[in-house]
Amino acid sequence: MAMSYGNVYVASVAMGAKDEHTLKAFLEAEAYDGPSIIIAYSHCIAHGINMTTAMSDQKVAVDSGQWLLYRYHPERALAGQNPLTLDSRTPTRKVSDYLQQQTRFKMLQKSNPEHAKLLWQEAQQDADTRYRLYEYLAQRKSIQATAVAEARVAPPAPVETAK
């Protein structure tokens, strides 16, 4: 939602998945002369995870597409570039790999396996759709860049002379 304003720096990070991405997002957010929002994956013992493997669990969240890494930098639009950069790679794992790491989701699988299977399939579809949407948005040319390119190749309008 904040990206739709066009003047807010927004990043989604997960330090356990890609620490250099997290650092880059913080540095860009700090340097940006305007409002900045960083949405950071934060594991919690209440999720029912092994806190000694929490950072690698974040990597599974990113690798499955359940959590996306991206940066929206408004100054890129001013330079004629797409302001959205998708830093996540195409998911290589299933969302179920991520869900099975957490007791809160494993309990549903034990108590109601049929319903859990349906919900996990929907979660996979949602993650796949969300990745494709962000990929599409990140690959689009910026409106400003398109306008500049069209202005460069558009032939001059004919000049009418009065007779």
Summary of the structure (lengths in Angstrom):
residues: 163
radius of gyration: 21.3
end to end distance: 56.1
largest distance: 87.5
contacts: 442
relative contact order: 0.14
helix: 55%
strand: 10%
